[in-house]
Amino acid sequence: MRSRNVALALGLLVAAAKSAYDTEKNEVIQMAAKIVFLDRVLANYGPESADTRVVLRRMVEGSLSRMWPDERSHNAQLDPIGSGTEEVHKAIQKLAPRNDVQVSLKSQAVGVASDLGQLR
């Protein structure tokens, strides 16, 4: 009877760990999809968004190096986006739309950047 209880407890522990892993994995996938979409929206905005795209790229590079450091002696920091979302948001706010399409794209970009901030 005791071995059944141990097996049941171990099974529940493994199931909980897998569930936590799956949740984290899905959040990272969702975040990556939003980052790619934000980059596409900014690219469609036009050449005026080049600086904003550089800020976005730097944020992603910084996040990747924090989550998966090059040196094994460093621990991963699991705040995948960090404060970079604020910089991206400010850069998007600085965009000055010249037509209705750019107004719409800026609005979309603000929404996606806000979603990224909430995901972290």
MOCOR-V243084 format. One record per pair of residues at least 4 apart in sequence whose C-alpha atoms are under 6 Angstrom apart, sorted by the first residue. I is the first residue (numbers start at 1). J is the second residue. Records with the same first field share a line. If there is no record, write none. Layout:
I->J  J
//
This chain:
4->8
7->11
34->38
38->109
42->49
45->102
52->91
55->88
56->88
59->84
63->80  81
64->68
65->69
66->76  77
67->76  77  78
68->76
81->120
85->117
97->102  103
102->106
//
